[in-house]
Amino acid sequence: MKQNTAYIYVVTIVATLGGLLFGYDTAVISGAEKSIQAFLIDSQGLSSFLHGVTVSSALIGCIIGGAISGFVSSYGRKKALIIAGVLFFLSALGSANPEFLFFEKGEATMGLLWTFNFYRIVGGIGVGLASAVCPMYIGEIAPAEIRGRLVSINQFAIIFGMLVVYFVNWGIADGQTVEWINEIGWRRMFLSEAIPASVFVILMFFVPESPRYLALKQEDDKALSILTKFNGAEKATQILSDIKKTVDTNKAKLFSYGKAVIVIGVLLSVFQQFVGINVALYYAPRIFESMGAAKDASMLQTIIMGLINVVFTVVAIMTVDKWGRKPLLIVGSIGMAIGMIAISTLAFMDIIGTTTLVFIIIYTASFMMSWGPICWVLISEIFPNKIRSQAVAIAVAAQWAANFFISSTYPPMMEMSNGGTYLFYGIMSIISAIFVWKFIPETKGKTLEEMEGIWKKQ
């Protein structure tokens, strides 16, 4: 069993490179967004809303990727992740050099702006696919008793990817002039993603397909072989028998288990974004600069935030299968509400400084030990086998749509009221706690096949 556990972790770590690229791709913009603003927005006299849309344009691709993930993963979870890796690679090259073939280098035009956004959307489709399929794949290979921990490793990989790119961005910008960063530095930031993307694509050829996907496709012998590697021969036979009871040749309709499971999955995704976490991630250097930090110092503070994110994601990994999903989510929501309401109060009082940083840390730490990983754990496990790929696609598309709305509205909201913006996120945190308390079932220790029983009873 030790050998089996080691094998499970190796396969999980390879799969979570998709999560790392998810984090890398979404956070790389944080070091480059001011250069993009100077090069493509300000130079053409464009609006702050268009700047917000450009910073968030990858999220359009994320919505598309999430929406098509059910269709793509129906041809194999493994194939879907390989496609995501290829899209990450192409996006890295195109975002770094959007002038390729059609434009003169260094000359900002509307055509170049849309081309840059196109390449960011391509990467976003990769993120959308990875965000849906990585936790789904890990959830389908993982034994029930450690599933929460393994899926949470994917969130760790996302945060680690963000931390890595914060270091990369800082390393590229360190000691350089603003002019150099605006001309060359931001391009190198985007190009750096091509390295982990190529590694991910190569390694994915060496991991097995999801046994539950194979069972769904009536490839029982292959499914049993993989389940045996993960669980041992005796347990594998029982698991395959349980899987076969929940899948059949007739494809289930999306609402076969009622509307509640779909609505809860969608709202879970929406609340994860409406609490405002991605504003803190995408605009981190700018937030710290608004607190009085110089550009280099703001990048360094962003790295500190990244380290805190990693530490508290580890807390979630270590506790999710012990304490359960619901307690962590509720505690996290309360911590986020305290952090955001305090930041809002300080903003209304025009108090900016170390105190603000402390409450930003409280807010992000609370998110990373709860909604960050646990939302993905629940999305990977609450849906019954027969509708999982369809339902996950809807939930993930809703999540990215909410992400795009929150991220693109942040600059104009901040122009209207700093305190009001953060107060909104605080109120959403309170509502998210009530939602979890009233509607989310506890799934700790249950097999994926037992999820069907939860929704049938309800």
C-alpha positions as CSV (number, residue, x, y, z in Angstrom):
1,M,0.0,0.0,0.0
2,K,3.0,2.3,0.6
3,Q,4.0,1.8,-3.0
4,N,0.5,2.5,-4.2
5,T,0.3,5.7,-2.1
6,A,3.6,6.9,-3.6
7,Y,2.3,6.2,-7.1
8,I,-0.9,8.1,-6.4
9,Y,1.1,11.1,-5.2
10,V,3.4,11.0,-8.3
11,V,0.4,11.0,-10.7
12,T,-1.3,13.7,-8.6
13,I,1.8,16.0,-8.7
14,V,2.1,15.6,-12.5
15,A,-1.6,16.5,-12.9
16,T,-1.2,19.5,-10.6
17,L,1.3,21.0,-13.0
18,G,-1.8,22.0,-14.8
19,G,-2.8,23.8,-11.6
20,L,0.6,25.4,-11.4
21,L,0.2,26.7,-14.9
22,F,-3.3,27.9,-14.0
23,G,-1.8,30.0,-11.2
24,Y,1.2,31.1,-13.4
25,D,-0.9,32.3,-16.3
26,T,-3.4,34.2,-14.2
27,A,-0.8,35.9,-12.0
28,V,1.8,36.7,-14.6
29,I,-0.3,39.8,-15.5
30,S,0.3,41.3,-12.0
31,G,3.9,42.2,-12.8
32,A,3.1,43.3,-16.4
33,E,-0.2,45.1,-16.1
34,K,1.3,48.6,-15.5
35,S,3.6,48.1,-18.5
36,I,0.7,47.0,-20.6
37,Q,-1.2,50.0,-19.5
38,A,1.6,52.3,-20.5
39,F,2.3,50.6,-23.8
40,L,-1.2,49.7,-25.1
41,I,-3.7,51.8,-23.1
42,D,-2.3,55.2,-22.1
43,S,-0.3,55.6,-25.3
44,Q,-3.6,55.5,-27.2
45,G,-5.6,57.5,-24.7
46,L,-7.9,54.6,-23.8
47,S,-10.2,54.3,-20.8
48,S,-9.6,52.6,-17.4
49,F,-12.5,50.2,-18.2
50,L,-10.6,49.0,-21.3
51,H,-7.5,48.6,-19.1
52,G,-9.5,46.5,-16.7
53,V,-10.8,44.4,-19.6
54,T,-7.3,43.9,-21.0
55,V,-5.9,42.8,-17.6
56,S,-8.9,40.4,-17.3
57,S,-9.1,39.3,-20.9
58,A,-7.6,35.9,-20.1
59,L,-10.8,35.3,-18.1
60,I,-12.9,35.4,-21.3
61,G,-10.8,32.4,-22.4
62,C,-11.3,30.9,-18.9
63,I,-15.1,31.1,-19.3
64,I,-14.8,29.4,-22.7
65,G,-12.4,26.8,-21.4
66,G,-14.6,26.0,-18.5
67,A,-17.7,25.8,-20.6
68,I,-16.1,23.4,-23.2
69,S,-14.3,21.3,-20.5
70,G,-17.2,18.9,-20.3
71,F,-17.1,18.3,-24.0
72,V,-13.3,18.0,-24.2
73,S,-13.0,15.8,-21.2
74,S,-15.6,13.5,-22.6
75,Y,-12.8,12.3,-24.9
76,G,-10.5,11.7,-22.0
77,R,-9.4,13.7,-18.9
78,K,-5.7,13.1,-19.9
79,K,-6.2,14.4,-23.5
80,A,-8.0,17.5,-22.1
81,L,-5.0,18.3,-19.9
82,I,-2.5,17.8,-22.8
83,I,-4.6,20.2,-24.9
84,A,-4.6,22.7,-22.0
85,G,-0.8,22.5,-21.8
86,V,-0.4,23.2,-25.5
87,L,-2.6,26.3,-25.2
88,F,-0.5,27.6,-22.3
89,F,2.6,27.2,-24.5
90,L,1.1,29.1,-27.4
91,S,-0.2,31.8,-25.2
92,A,3.2,32.4,-23.6
93,L,4.8,32.9,-27.0
94,G,2.1,35.0,-28.4
95,S,1.6,37.3,-25.4
96,A,5.3,38.0,-25.3
97,N,5.5,38.9,-28.9
98,P,2.0,39.9,-30.1
99,E,3.5,41.8,-33.1
100,F,4.6,38.5,-34.7
101,L,3.8,38.4,-38.4
102,F,1.3,41.3,-38.6
103,F,2.6,44.3,-36.7
104,E,5.7,46.5,-36.3
105,K,7.4,45.8,-33.0
106,G,6.9,48.4,-30.3
107,E,4.2,50.4,-32.1
108,A,0.9,50.4,-30.2
109,T,-2.3,50.2,-32.2
110,M,-5.8,49.0,-31.5
111,G,-5.1,45.9,-33.7
112,L,-2.1,45.1,-31.5
113,L,-4.2,45.5,-28.4
114,W,-6.8,43.0,-29.7
115,T,-4.1,40.6,-30.8
116,F,-2.5,40.7,-27.3
117,N,-5.9,40.0,-25.8
118,F,-6.4,37.1,-28.3
119,Y,-3.3,35.4,-27.1
120,R,-4.3,36.0,-23.4
121,I,-7.7,34.5,-24.2
122,V,-5.9,31.4,-25.7
123,G,-4.1,31.0,-22.4
124,G,-7.3,31.5,-20.6
125,I,-9.0,28.6,-22.5
126,G,-6.1,26.5,-21.2
127,V,-6.7,27.8,-17.7
128,G,-10.4,27.1,-17.9
129,L,-9.8,23.5,-19.1
130,A,-7.1,22.9,-16.4
131,S,-9.2,24.4,-13.6
132,A,-12.1,22.0,-14.4
133,V,-10.2,18.9,-15.5
134,C,-7.3,18.9,-13.0
135,P,-9.5,18.6,-9.8
136,M,-11.9,16.3,-11.7
137,Y,-9.0,13.9,-12.7
138,I,-7.4,13.9,-9.3
139,G,-10.8,13.4,-7.6
140,E,-11.5,10.4,-9.9
141,I,-8.2,8.7,-9.2
142,A,-8.0,9.4,-5.5
143,P,-9.1,7.0,-2.7
144,A,-11.9,8.6,-0.6
145,E,-10.0,8.9,2.6
146,I,-7.3,11.2,1.1
147,R,-9.3,12.7,-1.8
148,G,-9.7,16.1,-0.1
149,R,-5.9,16.3,0.6
150,L,-5.0,15.3,-3.0
151,V,-7.4,17.7,-4.7
152,S,-6.2,20.4,-2.3
153,I,-2.6,19.8,-3.6
154,N,-4.0,21.2,-6.9
155,Q,-4.8,24.5,-5.1
156,F,-1.3,24.4,-3.6
157,A,0.1,24.1,-7.1
158,I,-2.1,27.1,-8.2
159,I,-0.8,29.2,-5.4
160,F,2.8,27.9,-5.9
161,G,2.5,28.8,-9.6
162,M,1.5,32.4,-8.5
163,L,4.4,32.5,-6.1
164,V,6.9,31.3,-8.7
165,V,5.7,33.9,-11.2
166,Y,5.9,36.7,-8.5
167,F,9.6,35.7,-8.1
168,V,10.1,35.6,-11.8
169,N,8.5,39.0,-12.3
170,W,10.5,40.5,-9.5
171,G,13.7,38.9,-10.8
172,I,13.1,40.3,-14.3
173,A,12.2,43.8,-12.9
174,D,14.8,44.0,-10.2
175,G,17.4,46.7,-10.8
176,Q,15.9,47.7,-14.2
177,T,14.4,51.0,-15.2
178,V,10.7,51.5,-15.7
179,E,11.5,52.3,-19.4
180,W,13.2,48.9,-19.9
181,I,10.4,47.0,-18.1
182,N,7.8,48.8,-20.3
183,E,9.7,47.9,-23.4
184,I,11.3,44.5,-22.8
185,G,10.6,43.3,-19.2
186,W,6.9,42.5,-19.5
187,R,7.6,40.4,-22.6
188,R,10.0,38.2,-20.7
189,M,7.5,37.8,-18.0
190,F,5.0,36.3,-20.4
191,L,7.6,34.2,-22.3
192,S,8.8,32.5,-19.1
193,E,5.6,30.5,-19.0
194,A,6.6,28.5,-22.0
195,I,9.1,26.4,-19.9
196,P,6.6,24.9,-17.3
197,A,4.0,24.5,-20.1
198,S,6.3,22.3,-22.2
199,V,7.3,20.2,-19.2
200,F,3.6,19.6,-18.3
201,V,2.7,18.5,-21.8
202,I,5.6,16.0,-21.9
203,L,4.9,14.5,-18.5
204,M,1.2,14.1,-19.1
205,F,1.9,11.4,-21.7
206,F,3.3,9.2,-18.9
207,V,0.3,9.2,-16.5
208,P,-2.8,6.9,-16.7
209,E,-6.3,7.9,-17.8
210,S,-9.0,8.3,-15.1
211,P,-10.4,4.9,-14.1
212,R,-13.9,6.3,-13.7
213,Y,-13.7,7.8,-17.2
214,L,-12.7,4.4,-18.5
215,A,-15.5,2.7,-16.7
216,L,-17.9,5.3,-18.1
217,K,-16.7,4.3,-21.6
218,Q,-17.1,0.6,-20.8
219,E,-13.3,-0.1,-20.7
220,D,-13.5,-2.1,-17.5
221,D,-10.3,-4.0,-17.9
222,K,-8.2,-0.9,-18.2
223,A,-10.1,0.7,-15.4
224,L,-9.5,-2.3,-13.1
225,S,-5.8,-2.3,-14.0
226,I,-5.4,1.4,-13.0
227,L,-7.6,1.0,-9.9
228,T,-5.4,-1.9,-8.8
229,K,-2.3,0.2,-9.1
230,F,-3.9,2.9,-6.9
231,N,-5.8,0.8,-4.4
232,G,-4.6,-2.8,-4.5
233,A,-6.3,-5.8,-6.2
234,E,-9.0,-6.6,-3.5
235,K,-10.2,-3.0,-3.1
236,A,-10.0,-2.3,-6.8
237,T,-12.6,-4.9,-7.6
238,Q,-15.0,-3.5,-5.1
239,I,-14.5,0.1,-6.3
240,L,-15.1,-0.9,-9.9
241,S,-18.3,-2.7,-8.9
242,D,-19.5,0.5,-7.1
243,I,-18.6,2.6,-10.1
244,K,-20.5,0.3,-12.5
245,K,-23.6,0.7,-10.3
246,T,-23.6,4.5,-10.9
247,V,-22.8,4.5,-14.6
248,D,-24.5,2.9,-17.5
249,T,-24.4,3.1,-21.3
250,N,-27.3,5.7,-21.3
251,K,-26.0,9.2,-20.7
252,A,-27.8,10.8,-17.8
253,K,-29.5,14.1,-18.3
254,L,-28.0,17.1,-16.5
255,F,-30.9,17.5,-14.1
256,S,-31.3,13.7,-13.4
257,Y,-30.6,14.4,-9.7
258,G,-32.6,17.6,-9.5
259,K,-31.7,21.2,-9.9
260,A,-30.3,21.7,-6.4
261,V,-26.9,20.0,-7.0
262,I,-26.3,22.2,-10.1
263,V,-27.4,25.4,-8.5
264,I,-25.3,24.7,-5.4
265,G,-22.3,23.9,-7.5
266,V,-22.7,27.2,-9.5
267,L,-23.3,29.3,-6.3
268,L,-20.2,27.7,-4.7
269,S,-18.2,28.9,-7.7
270,V,-19.7,32.3,-7.8
271,F,-19.1,33.0,-4.1
272,Q,-15.5,31.9,-4.4
273,Q,-15.0,34.9,-6.8
274,F,-17.4,37.5,-5.3
275,V,-15.4,37.6,-2.1
276,G,-12.8,39.5,-4.2
277,I,-9.8,37.2,-3.9
278,N,-8.6,37.7,-7.5
279,V,-8.6,41.4,-7.2
280,A,-6.0,41.0,-4.5
281,L,-4.0,38.6,-6.7
282,Y,-4.2,40.4,-10.1
283,Y,-3.8,43.9,-8.7
284,A,-1.5,43.1,-5.8
285,P,1.5,45.3,-6.8
286,R,-0.8,48.2,-7.5
287,I,-2.6,47.9,-4.2
288,F,0.7,48.0,-2.3
289,E,1.9,51.0,-4.4
290,S,-1.4,52.8,-3.4
291,M,-0.3,52.1,0.2
292,G,2.9,54.1,-0.4
293,A,5.3,51.3,-1.5
294,A,7.7,51.9,-4.4
295,K,7.5,49.6,-7.4
296,D,10.3,47.2,-6.3
297,A,8.9,47.2,-2.7
298,S,5.4,46.4,-3.9
299,M,6.7,43.5,-5.9
300,L,8.5,42.2,-2.8
301,Q,5.4,42.6,-0.7
302,T,3.5,40.6,-3.3
303,I,6.1,37.8,-2.9
304,I,5.4,37.9,0.9
305,M,1.7,37.6,0.2
306,G,2.5,34.6,-2.1
307,L,4.5,32.9,0.8
308,I,1.5,33.4,3.1
309,N,-0.8,31.9,0.5
310,V,1.4,28.8,0.3
311,V,1.6,28.4,4.1
312,F,-2.2,28.6,4.6
313,T,-3.0,26.4,1.6
314,V,-0.8,23.7,3.4
315,V,-3.0,24.2,6.5
316,A,-6.1,23.3,4.3
317,I,-4.3,20.3,2.8
318,M,-3.5,19.0,6.3
319,T,-7.0,19.5,7.8
320,V,-9.5,19.1,5.0
321,D,-9.9,15.3,5.5
322,K,-9.8,15.6,9.3
323,W,-12.1,18.6,10.0
324,G,-14.3,18.4,7.0
325,R,-15.2,20.8,4.2
326,K,-18.0,22.8,5.9
327,P,-16.1,23.9,9.0
328,L,-13.2,25.2,7.0
329,L,-15.4,27.1,4.6
330,I,-17.4,28.8,7.4
331,V,-14.3,29.8,9.4
332,G,-12.6,31.1,6.2
333,S,-15.7,33.2,5.3
334,I,-15.7,34.8,8.8
335,G,-11.9,35.6,8.5
336,M,-12.4,37.1,5.1
337,A,-15.3,39.2,6.3
338,I,-13.2,40.6,9.2
339,G,-10.3,41.4,6.9
340,M,-12.3,43.1,4.1
341,I,-14.6,45.1,6.4
342,A,-11.5,46.3,8.4
343,I,-9.8,47.3,5.1
344,S,-12.9,49.1,4.0
345,T,-13.1,51.0,7.3
346,L,-9.5,52.0,7.1
347,A,-10.0,53.2,3.5
348,F,-13.0,55.3,4.5
349,M,-10.8,56.9,7.2
350,D,-7.9,57.4,4.7
351,I,-5.6,55.3,6.9
352,I,-3.1,53.5,4.7
353,G,-0.1,51.6,5.9
354,T,1.0,48.6,7.9
355,T,-2.4,48.1,9.5
356,T,-3.9,47.7,6.0
357,L,-1.3,45.1,5.1
358,V,-2.1,43.1,8.2
359,F,-5.8,42.9,7.3
360,I,-4.9,42.0,3.7
361,I,-2.9,39.1,5.1
362,I,-5.8,38.1,7.4
363,Y,-8.1,38.2,4.4
364,T,-5.9,36.2,2.0
365,A,-4.8,33.7,4.7
366,S,-8.5,33.0,5.5
367,F,-9.3,32.4,1.8
368,M,-6.3,30.2,1.2
369,M,-7.1,27.8,4.1
370,S,-10.7,27.6,3.0
371,W,-12.4,28.7,-0.2
372,G,-9.2,28.5,-2.3
373,P,-8.7,24.7,-2.1
374,I,-12.1,23.5,-0.6
375,C,-14.2,25.0,-3.4
376,W,-12.2,22.9,-5.9
377,V,-12.5,19.8,-3.7
378,L,-16.3,20.1,-3.6
379,I,-16.6,20.8,-7.3
380,S,-14.6,17.7,-8.0
381,E,-16.6,15.5,-5.7
382,I,-20.2,16.6,-5.2
383,F,-21.5,15.7,-8.6
384,P,-22.7,12.1,-9.4
385,N,-20.5,10.1,-11.9
386,K,-23.0,10.3,-14.8
387,I,-23.3,14.1,-14.9
388,R,-19.9,15.0,-13.4
389,S,-18.2,16.3,-16.6
390,Q,-21.3,18.3,-17.7
391,A,-21.9,19.7,-14.2
392,V,-18.3,20.6,-13.5
393,A,-18.1,22.5,-16.8
394,I,-21.2,24.6,-15.9
395,A,-19.8,25.3,-12.4
396,V,-16.3,26.2,-13.6
397,A,-17.7,28.4,-16.5
398,A,-19.8,30.3,-13.9
399,Q,-16.8,30.7,-11.7
400,W,-14.7,32.3,-14.5
401,A,-17.7,34.5,-15.5
402,A,-17.9,35.8,-11.9
403,N,-14.1,36.2,-11.9
404,F,-14.2,38.3,-15.0
405,F,-17.0,40.5,-13.7
406,I,-15.2,41.1,-10.4
407,S,-11.8,41.7,-11.9
408,S,-12.9,44.0,-14.8
409,T,-15.2,46.1,-12.5
410,Y,-12.5,46.7,-9.9
411,P,-10.7,49.7,-11.5
412,P,-14.0,51.7,-12.1
413,M,-15.3,50.7,-8.7
414,M,-12.1,51.9,-7.0
415,E,-12.5,55.2,-8.9
416,M,-15.9,55.6,-7.3
417,S,-15.1,54.5,-3.7
418,N,-12.1,52.5,-2.3
419,G,-13.9,51.8,1.0
420,G,-17.2,50.9,-0.7
421,T,-15.4,48.4,-3.0
422,Y,-13.8,46.5,-0.1
423,L,-17.1,46.7,1.9
424,F,-18.9,44.9,-1.0
425,Y,-16.4,42.0,-0.8
426,G,-16.8,41.9,3.0
427,I,-20.6,41.6,2.7
428,M,-20.2,38.8,0.1
429,S,-17.9,36.9,2.6
430,I,-20.7,37.0,5.2
431,I,-23.3,35.8,2.7
432,S,-20.9,33.0,1.7
433,A,-20.8,31.7,5.3
434,I,-24.6,31.6,5.5
435,F,-24.8,29.8,2.1
436,V,-22.3,27.0,3.3
437,W,-24.1,26.6,6.6
438,K,-27.5,26.2,5.0
439,F,-26.9,24.4,1.8
440,I,-23.6,22.5,1.4
441,P,-23.5,18.8,2.4
442,E,-20.5,17.4,4.2
443,T,-18.6,15.1,1.9
444,K,-15.6,14.1,4.1
445,G,-14.7,10.4,3.7
446,K,-17.5,9.6,1.2
447,T,-16.7,7.9,-2.1
448,L,-17.7,9.6,-5.3
449,E,-20.3,6.9,-5.8
450,E,-21.9,7.8,-2.4
451,M,-22.5,11.4,-3.7
452,E,-25.4,10.0,-5.8
453,G,-27.1,8.9,-2.6
454,I,-26.8,12.4,-1.0
455,W,-28.7,14.1,-3.9
456,K,-31.3,11.2,-4.3
457,K,-32.2,11.7,-0.6
458,Q,-32.6,15.4,-1.1
